[in-house]
Amino acid sequence: MRAIQVYEVGGPEVLREAMVDQPRPGPGEAVVEVAASGVNFLDVYHREGRYSLPLPFTPGAEGAGTVVEVGPGVADVAVGDRVGWVEIPGTYAERAVVDSSRLVPLPDDIGFETAAAVLLQGMTAHYLVKDAYPVQGGRHGARACGCWWHGAAFDPAHHPSRRQGDRHDVDHGEGRAGEACRGR
């Protein structure tokens, strides 16, 4: 299968297309056909060698796609499921092996590109408004966090914290996160 590999650290020119073995799932794992892979600063830091990884490596740590194979003991996902994940190395490839317990089911109306782009940012937003600076009544979440309201990209109907009963101060449905950040 095709994958992007890094054989030496450096700029974007060190990213090389390569043919690698098809991944096979072990116990508790699933193979996912990668439809979209997130790109973050961590990927750049790995490629540049700021955070070293053994060479060669396949960059990418988050993505979204369709389960194509499951290993022994997997009961939480099935072939054909649409899923996303974060913090699993090797997503700049056609397929990735993911611990099935780390897969997040995707609703049909959430595209792969959106899922790959916002899962980690949504976790960051949740951490910021719950742990780093807990947002309380009467405060605007976006302003309280210095405008790091990554979670505004989520549709509130699908946002995990909304399902847990949280009330957000940014009106996602009207697309007004930018106005909230500017204090309007």
C-alpha positions, 0 to 999 in steps of 0.5 A, spaced: 500 500 500 502 507 499 504 511 505 508 517 506 515 516 509 520 520 512 527 517 511 531 523 514 529 529 518 528 536 514 523 540 511 517 538 507 521 535 501 523 529 506 516 526 505 516 521 500 511 516 497 513 509 499 510 502 498 509 499 505 506 492 507 498 492 508 497 492 515 494 486 519 490 487 525 492 484 532 487 482 538 483 488 539 485 492 533 481 494 527 484 496 520 481 503 517 481 505 510 484 512 511 479 517 508 482 523 511 488 525 515 489 531 520 495 535 519 498 538 526 504 542 528 506 535 532 507 532 525 511 538 523 515 537 529 516 529 528 518 531 520 523 536 522 526 532 528 524 536 534 521 530 537 525 524 534 522 518 532 526 512 529 527 513 522 523 511 517 516 513 520 510 514 517 507 521 519 500 523 522 497 521 528 489 522 527 484 521 521 478 518 519 475 513 515 472 506 514 473 500 518 475 494 513 478 489 517 477 487 525 482 483 529 480 477 534 476 480 540 473 486 537 466 487 538 465 495 539 466 496 531 465 492 525 467 492 518 463 498 514 463 503 520 465 510 519 470 512 524 475 517 527 481 517 531 487 521 535 494 520 537 495 513 533 501 514 529 502 512 521 495 516 518 499 518 512 497 512 509 492 508 505 490 504 511 492 504 519 491 499 524 488 502 530 486 500 537 478 499 536 477 502 543 480 508 541 475 509 535 470 514 535 464 513 531 462 518 526 455 520 524 453 520 517 452 527 516 459 528 519 464 528 513 471 524 514 475 531 512 471 534 518 472 529 523 480 528 521 480 536 522 476 537 529 477 531 533 484 533 537 482 540 536 475 539 540 479 535 545 483 541 546 477 546 547 474 541 552 480 541 556 481 548 556 474 550 558 473 544 563 480 544 566 485 549 564 480 555 565 473 552 567 467 556 564 462 558 568 455 562 568 455 569 565 462 568 562 463 567 554 467 561 553 471 563 547 473 570 551 475 566 557 480 561 553 483 567 550 479 565 543 482 558 543 475 556 542 476 550 537 470 546 539 466 552 535 467 548 529 462 542 532 455 541 530 452 542 537 447 536 536 454 531 535 458 535 540 460 530 546 459 535 551 452 537 549 450 530 549 453 530 556 448 536 558 453 542 558 451 548 555 455 552 551 456 560 550 457 560 543 451 559 538 454 554 534 448 554 529 448 561 527 456 561 526 457 566 531 464 564 534 468 569 531 463 575 534 464 571 541 471 572 540 471 579 538 466 580 544 460 582 540 
